[in-house]
Amino acid sequence: MKKDQNLRKEFLGKLDGFINKVEKNFQKKHLKAYFRGDEYFTFGRNQKTREPEWFKVLYTFLKQPKK
């Protein structure tokens, strides 16, 4: 499959204006996973099973204007 050169990947998480420290740490981990190219990342643990909670990295592809 041919890669479209006119697409740009954009992060959909929050970069500032955090409500509290937990939200800031969550978004920091979210951004690190985005930069690494991961599809999912862990944050915290499930209270019942004590297993790590998995979250999907939020991003979209945008078309770049032609030059």
Kinemage of the C-alpha trace (Angstrom):
@kinemage 1
@onewidth
@group {chain A} dominant
@subgroup {mainchain}
@vectorlist {calphas} color= white
{ca met a 1} P 0.000 0.000 0.000
{ca lys a 2} L 1.337 3.411 -0.949
{ca lys a 3} L 1.791 5.926 1.890
{ca asp a 4} L 0.006 9.259 1.390
{ca gln a 5} L 2.596 12.029 1.814
{ca asn a 6} L -0.083 14.696 2.386
{ca leu a 7} L -1.219 13.339 5.767
{ca arg a 8} L -0.062 14.692 9.112
{ca lys a 9} L -0.614 12.984 12.487
{ca glu a 10} L -2.066 15.233 15.220
{ca phe a 11} L -2.266 14.576 18.991
{ca leu a 12} L -5.782 14.947 20.432
{ca gly a 13} L -4.858 14.982 24.118
{ca lys a 14} L -4.626 17.973 26.416
{ca leu a 15} L -1.354 19.957 26.581
{ca asp a 16} L -2.172 22.559 29.249
{ca gly a 17} L -4.930 23.835 31.559
{ca phe a 18} L -4.982 20.740 33.771
{ca ile a 19} L -7.485 20.542 36.614
{ca asn a 20} L -5.272 18.562 38.988
{ca lys a 21} L -2.010 16.641 39.317
{ca val a 22} L -3.591 13.299 38.303
{ca glu a 23} L -4.870 14.750 35.023
{ca lys a 24} L -1.457 16.309 34.351
{ca asn a 25} L 0.335 12.985 34.929
{ca phe a 26} L -2.211 11.119 32.788
{ca gln a 27} L -1.763 13.519 29.865
{ca lys a 28} L 2.037 13.443 30.249
{ca lys a 29} L 1.992 9.645 29.899
{ca his a 30} L -0.491 9.950 27.024
{ca leu a 31} L 1.847 12.325 25.137
{ca lys a 32} L 4.901 10.098 25.714
{ca ala a 33} L 3.020 7.121 24.262
{ca tyr a 34} L 1.996 9.261 21.256
{ca phe a 35} L 5.634 10.239 20.586
{ca arg a 36} L 6.733 6.603 20.825
{ca gly a 37} L 4.041 5.621 18.317
{ca asp a 38} L 2.150 3.344 20.725
{ca glu a 39} L -1.534 2.512 20.216
{ca tyr a 40} L -2.240 2.052 23.958
{ca phe a 41} L -0.667 3.121 27.261
{ca thr a 42} L -1.174 2.216 30.922
{ca phe a 43} L -2.109 4.561 33.731
{ca gly a 44} L -3.131 3.515 37.225
{ca arg a 45} L -4.645 0.229 38.292
{ca asn a 46} L -8.120 -1.272 38.380
{ca gln a 47} L -9.276 -1.229 42.029
{ca lys a 48} L -10.937 -4.659 41.844
{ca thr a 49} L -8.426 -6.684 39.837
{ca arg a 50} L -5.262 -4.633 40.580
{ca glu a 51} L -4.369 -4.959 36.883
{ca pro a 52} L -2.995 -1.939 34.971
{ca glu a 53} L -5.629 0.226 33.255
{ca trp a 54} L -5.087 0.496 29.483
{ca phe a 55} L -6.074 3.581 27.474
{ca lys a 56} L -6.039 4.247 23.732
{ca val a 57} L -3.738 6.991 22.424
{ca leu a 58} L -5.918 9.689 20.837
{ca tyr a 59} L -4.759 11.072 17.493
{ca thr a 60} L -6.040 11.848 14.027
{ca phe a 61} L -4.627 12.301 10.557
{ca leu a 62} L -5.048 15.668 8.826
{ca lys a 63} L -4.445 16.507 5.201
{ca gln a 64} L -1.682 19.033 4.679
{ca pro a 65} L -2.269 21.810 2.171
{ca lys a 66} L -0.318 21.447 -1.054
{ca lys a 67} L 2.564 23.872 -1.543
